[in-house]
Amino acid sequence: MLLDRRTFTAGSAALLSGCATVGTRHVSDCTPLAPVDADPSRLIRAVAGLRPYRRSGFVVRREQLGDKSLVHNYGHGGGGITLSWGSSKLATELGLPGHSGPVAVLGAGIMGLSTARLVQDAGFPVTIYTAALPPDTTSNIAGGQFHPFAVFRERFATPEFKAQFTRALDYSWRRFQIMVGDDYGIRWLPTYVETDSPEVKLLESFPPVNRMLRPAEHPFPLGSVLRYDTMYVETGRYLRQMLRDVQVAGGRIEVRKLATASDIAALPESLVFNCTGLGSRDLFGDQELQPVRGQLAILEPQPEVRYAYTGSSGYMFPRADGILLGGTFEYDVWDTTPEPATIQRIIAAHQRFFAQFRCRA
Ligand SMILES: Cc1cc2nc3c(=O)[nH]c(=O)nc-3n(C[C@H](O)[C@H](O)[C@H](O)COP(=O)(O)OP(=O)(O)OC[C@H]3O[C@@H](n4cnc5c(N)ncnc54)[C@H](O)[C@@H]3O)c2cc1C
């Protein structure tokens, strides 16, 4: 199923296909942008990843496991990059007060690495126990838009969870801002959305800008376009740097899969943070946790494309390591092999869309 990152409005697809192309002409009622050249020959790789989704939202909770304190931090669905710092902050606030001695972190995706850094910042030695390291994590596959998309379903979320969600989002929003730059691969971009209403304000300052555009303010062949601004994380570069940060601060890394609770009980540390993402389903028997597969077509980079787009053709996030085209949300699909037919469909939908720009830079 190809979906945009919001619920798209009825009739938007018809609008898209019924619009006349003005080609490369600059017209006075149109602000040009560089279109993506979504020719299939520009495909450099295709990937599929599994979002660790729980309809009632992520789990940040402390429990006792024999003589160990165990703090969970998993299940962030399609928003784990966005929520990483804030959710990990909540987890460390539950685990660290009153603790002394070394700390174990399970998992080396974005949640494990962020948790490890916060534990180190608080002055504790850390060992990360993990089945896989970057680049072989779900976090590496993520598009990296700062937006907590597909994290929970409203009707299943408790008020307690929603309070955690807002606190996590707020901390992450501020933390990522102070990391913007080439070293971590984070940058601000305007994001254009095919929709007829602004984003819901999740924080007082998020998302900024957030206004409907007049047709003269964009080149898209659409009747109704929103612009908001947010940050984009080049996840490969970011996770490489985070792993280095953990090691430079003295963190140990042990590559091993923990299969059962008794494996955890045998660890030398008395405080353990569980950041195993989808792995928590088997390790802790959380049956609410399910995969939501996303497939991405990645095209050769185009540095001149300095905006993101989401709409009925899917989404486009431009990064230094490639133009990401995506937008599939496939519930309960465990296979991480991208399907050639789906990848071709994603590219074709974007090719049609970008060919219809009313004017171009
Ligand atoms: C296609 C796609 C696009 C996405 N786009 C975005 C986006 O734009 N913005 C956004 O915010 N989020 C996005 N996400 C969601 C985001 O990728 C996830 O929410 C996030 O990566 C989850 O991070 P994590 O650290 O919990 O899990 P993971 O990255 O999966 O890391 C889990 C770690 O735990 C280890 N592990 C698992 N089981 C065990 C075990 N039994 N023993 C030891 N170690 C174990 C793994 O080896 C791994 O190191 C996207 C996801 C996908 C698939």
The ligand as an ORCA input file, in Angstrom:
! r2SCAN-3c Opt
* xyz 0 1
  C      11.384      2.950      5.748
  C      11.442      3.626      7.098
  C      11.418      5.012      7.167
  C      11.460      5.652      8.408
  N      11.477      7.016      8.433
  C      11.541      7.656      9.617
  C      11.597      9.076      9.655
  O      11.614      9.756      8.615
  N      11.628      9.688     10.870
  C      11.626      8.984     12.037
  O      11.633      9.592     13.102
  N      11.589      7.618     12.035
  C      11.545      6.942     10.856
  N      11.498      5.573     10.836
  C      11.370      4.828     12.103
  C      12.700      4.545     12.765
  O      13.571      3.968     11.840
  C      12.514      3.591     13.965
  O      11.481      4.020     14.808
  C      13.816      3.554     14.772
  O      14.902      3.295     13.917
  C      13.771      2.529     15.898
  O      15.027      2.585     16.524
  P      15.475      1.495     17.566
  O      16.846      1.873     18.021
  O      14.417      1.316     18.575
  O      15.512      0.124     16.731
  P      16.620     -0.497     15.749
  O      17.250      0.504     14.878
  O      15.954     -1.656     15.107
  O      17.730     -1.042     16.738
  C      17.502     -2.149     17.560
  C      18.841     -2.676     18.042
  O      18.610     -3.756     18.946
  C      19.376     -4.887     18.563
  N      18.664     -6.092     19.015
  C      17.422     -6.488     18.669
  N      17.120     -7.632     19.316
  C      18.189     -7.952     20.087
  C      18.496     -9.011     20.978
  N      17.617     -9.995     21.199
  N      19.723     -9.029     21.589
  C      20.624     -8.036     21.336
  N      20.377     -7.006     20.511
  C      19.184     -6.965     19.897
  C      19.495     -4.751     17.055
  O      20.591     -5.507     16.563
  C      19.719     -3.248     16.921
  O      21.063     -2.921     17.150
  C      11.499      4.891      9.612
  C      11.551      3.504      9.535
  C      11.528      2.881      8.300
  C      11.606      1.380      8.243
*
